[in-house]
Structure formats: structure tokens, C-alpha cells
Amino acid sequence: MSPERREAICAWLIANDIDLAEILINAQIIEDQTAGIIRYDVRLREPHPDGVLVERLPNGQRVIATSVDPRRETREVPLLVPASDRFPA
């Protein structure tokens, strides 16, 4: 990935109030414009011992994740700023 592409994607994530420090390097990031959300994988700093995490996000949403890897979960946040039609190559 070029530095320009990385910077553009990072700027878009920040504009959508996503903490870059939490995103996994190999995370899949999905923009769902129909649902108005962004879905992405994060690493957990203190995973729940049962692999189930229930958390309240600042916007009032609940995250409930059951994962075979208790160190990661998938989060959804509101889509505040749509992605560019084309990020740099």
C-alpha cells in the first residue's frame, strides 16, 4: 500500500471517529452506506475470559461479540463521512 493511500484511508477513519490505534493491521474495513455504518476489526486490550464482550460505545450502541479469538472483535460505528469514490493507488 502506498503512503498516499494509507494516509487517505487513515484520514477517512479519523473523520469517522475511529481510533487508529485499535485497528488491526490486517483488519477488514467495510463501509455499508445502506445501513450507514462502518464495520471493522479491533484488538482488545483486556479481552473477556469467555470470549464475549459487552461494551457501551459513546454513541449509546452496544457491542456484543463472540469470537474464537478473544483478542479481537468486530465493531460498528455510524458512517459520518462517506469514503472517497477512489483512494490513491
N, C-alpha and C positions, 0 to 999 in steps of 0.2 A: 504494500500500500504506500502510495506516495505521501510525503509530508503534507502536501496541499490537501489531499483527500482526507487524511487523518484530521487535520485542523478544521476542515469544513464540517466533518461529522461531529467532532468534539464541540464545536460552536453550536451546532444544532441541538445536541444533547443538553448542553448547559442552558440554552434558551428554553428548554422544556423542563427545567429544574431537576435534571438528573445528575447525581453526584458521580463524576467520572472515576473517583477512587474506588467505588463499589463494583463497577462493571468488570466482568471477567475479560481477559484478553481475547479469548475465543468465543465471546458471547454472541448469541444471535440477537439482533435488534430488529423488531418488527413494528412498523408503523401501520396501524389499522385506521385509515381515515374514516371508514364507515362507522366504526364503533367510537372513534375519537380518542384512541388510546395508543400508547407506545408500550410494547411488551419487551422485556429484556431480562437477561440473567445477571444476578449479582452474587458475590461471595459473601457468606455470612461470617461475621467476626466471632459470634458466640452462638453456634447452632444449638437448637433444642435437642436434648438427648434422644428423643423419639423420632427425630427427623421431621417433626411437624412444628411449624412456626405460625403463630398467630400474632399479627402486629397491626397496630393502627398507624396509618400514614398521616401526615399533617393535613391532608385534604379530607380526612374522615373515612377514606376507604380502608377496608380490611384486607390484609394479605394472609391467606391461609394456604400453605404449601406443604405437600407431602412429597418427599424426594428420596430417591435411592442414594443420592449424595447429599448428606445433611449439611455440607459446606456451601451449597448453592441453592438458590431459589429463583423462580421467575416472578418478576414484578410487573405490574401495570400502572401506568400513570396517565393522567389526562394529556391529550395532544394539544399543547398550547400554540406551538409554531410548526406548521407543516414542513416537511423536508423539501429541500430544493428538488426540482424535477431532475436535476443532474448534478451530482457531486463531481469535483475534479477527478481525473483518472489517476 
